[in-house]
Amino acid sequence: MHEYHSLSGGSAAASKDRLKRLLAPPPAGRIFIDTAMRLRFGFGEEVPTLYRPMGIDAALFGCAVSTTMPDYDLLYCGTLHRAGVMPTLEELAKRGFRVLAVGAVPSGATKIPGVELTGPLARPDLPQAFQRARFGLNFTPDVHPFNVQISTKTLEYAAAGLGVVANRYPWIERFARETGTSVTWLDTLTTPDSLPTETILQPSLAHLEWARILDAAKFEPFIAGLGGSR
């Protein structure tokens, strides 16, 4: 079984994806996020194929809805090694934003006043981290393939009940438009006072809870059907 949920990045990305296709031994089946992902890799449907979107852990739904005042303005979850992330956090801190950053800290990173770097957290600890901020920050470089791929953390922020702050790029703009998710654009933030003060009511993403995703995709019958495959 082979599962593909992201494309290669960096230089020669297309060549890397082509090599993955050419060098991988034929599996009993393949799983993709969508048909576009399969086509970008160049796979046909010569083996059983399943499509399933990215899901959200059940424990995150509504976990950030609280009447208490959070400790932080912004929560960033994800890779801190990604180009532009640390400079963005530093700039936000200079503007007075309090930021909680969850993820592996780059080697040699220096402490930024106003930014708490927790390091990686186990999945069961994420709901508590989400409760400590008002908004979730999605910073994604506007370069292929990152700018066309699903931001899992954005889905989780919205499902948790956080407002979403993001830089502008194709996927997030389309997601906001198609789902009605409220997004505050990063380039509009000057001080913490520029964040919306009203309660953010995000649309329901219940259909993206993992159990529903796998049930709708008929995941278990698909896996069971591969039992006799070679």
Secondary structure, DSSP 8 states (H G I E B T S, - for coil): -EEE-----STTHHHHHHHHHHHS---S-EEESSHHHHHHHT--SSS-EEE----B-GGGTTTT--SS--SEEEEEES-SSSTTHHHHHHHHHHTT--EEEES---TT----TTEEEEE---GGGHHHHHTTEEEEEE---SSTTGGGS--HHHHHHHHHT-EEEE---HHHHHHHHHH---EEEGGG-SSGGGS--S-------GGGBHHHHHHHTTHHHHHHHTTT--
